[in-house]
Every structure is written in structure tokens, then in C-alpha cells.
Amino acid sequence: MAMALDEQTDNDEVIEEKGVTFLIEKDLLNEVKPIQVDFITSPMGSGFRLTSSLPTGGECGGSCSSC
């Protein structure tokens, strides 16, 4: 799962939190909820971390160094 800049469509759920607007496709939200977005800082840098109910597997997620 990843974040990207996008324009709102009729298929999006709009979530506003602390002055930030998030868009997520309604079908995807039903598949992954609950979803959590955190801003983290680590020795590797800083950025957003997404966590959800999706099981982690071999796909490229937050810990993949070849992304």
C-alpha cells in the first residue's frame, strides 16, 4: 500500500484529520480498514507509515530496501 497525490473522484472516501485531507477508494477502504497513517522519523529518514488490516507479505512495503 502506498500514498500518492490524487484528485478526488466519486469513488473516494474523504477523511479529514488535523487539517489534512486523505482520499481513499471506497472499495479499498473496505478491504484494508482500519487504516492508520503516522509520520515517523528514524535513522533511515522520515516519512509516512501506513498500517492496515492487510497481512504483510513479500510485496514491497515499508521495509523493502529495493523500492
GITAUR-V218933 format. One record per pair of residues at least 24 apart in sequence whose ideal C-beta (glycine too) atoms are under 6 Angstrom apart, sorted by the first residue. I is the first residue (numbers start at 1). GAP is how many residues later the second one is. D is the distance in whole Angstrom. If there is no record, write none. Layout:
BEGIN
I_GAP_D, I_GAP_D
END
This chain:
BEGIN
1_49_5, 3_45_6
END
